[in-house]
Amino acid sequence: MTKKAKGRPTKYSKDIHDDLVYKLVRDNKSNDEIADLLGIGARTFYDWLDRYPSFSQSYKKGLEAKLDKVIVITGLTPAEVDILI
């Protein structure tokens, strides 16, 4: 006997959401704003970070891109930015 999936099917689509989360993080959106723009709750957003490795990787790349922007705009070195964070 096979187990039936419980709950609603996920809205997550690698082809859509990975690119979106990267761009939204890079553009300095908060996690709550990102969840809202993706049409999901904050809890679901954090679940996706845990459950989908490519989503989490895109999120981390967005953070790196955001940090790169800070370095370019401020003229600080990466070490100086690390001290501020």
C-alpha positions in Angstrom: 0.0 0.0 0.0 1.4 3.4 -1.0 1.3 6.4 1.2 -0.8 9.4 0.1 0.7 12.8 0.3 -0.8 14.9 3.1 -1.7 18.6 2.8 -1.7 20.8 -0.3 0.7 20.3 -3.2 3.6 22.8 -3.0 3.6 26.0 -5.0 7.3 25.7 -5.3 8.7 25.6 -8.8 12.5 25.5 -9.2 12.3 27.1 -12.6 10.4 30.1 -11.2 11.2 30.6 -7.6 15.0 30.0 -7.6 15.6 33.0 -9.9 13.0 35.2 -8.1 14.5 34.6 -4.7 18.0 35.5 -5.9 16.8 38.7 -7.5 14.6 39.7 -4.5 17.4 39.1 -2.0 19.9 40.9 -4.2 17.6 43.8 -4.4 17.5 44.1 -0.5 14.0 42.8 0.1 13.3 41.4 3.6 12.4 37.8 4.1 8.8 38.8 4.9 8.6 40.9 1.7 10.0 38.0 -0.3 7.5 35.6 1.1 4.7 38.1 0.3 5.9 38.7 -3.2 6.1 34.9 -3.8 2.6 34.5 -2.6 3.5 32.3 0.4 3.6 32.7 4.2 6.8 33.4 6.1 6.7 29.8 7.6 6.5 28.4 4.1 9.4 30.6 3.0 11.6 29.1 5.7 10.4 25.6 5.0 11.4 26.1 1.3 14.9 27.2 2.5 15.2 24.0 4.4 13.5 21.6 2.0 14.8 22.8 -1.5 18.6 23.0 -1.8 18.5 25.0 -5.0 16.2 27.5 -3.5 18.5 27.9 -0.5 21.5 28.2 -2.8 19.8 30.9 -4.8 19.0 32.7 -1.6 22.7 32.6 -0.5 23.9 33.8 -3.9 21.5 36.7 -3.6 23.0 37.6 -0.2 26.5 37.5 -1.8 25.4 39.7 -4.6 23.8 42.2 -2.1 27.1 42.2 -0.2 29.0 42.9 -3.4 26.7 45.9 -4.1 27.5 47.3 -0.6 31.2 47.0 -1.3 30.9 48.8 -4.6 28.6 51.5 -3.3 30.5 52.2 -0.1 34.0 51.6 -1.3 34.7 49.5 1.7 36.8 46.4 1.5 35.2 43.0 2.1 37.0 42.8 5.5 35.6 46.2 6.5 32.1 45.1 5.6 32.6 41.9 7.6 33.4 44.0 10.7 30.1 46.0 10.2 28.0 42.8 9.8 
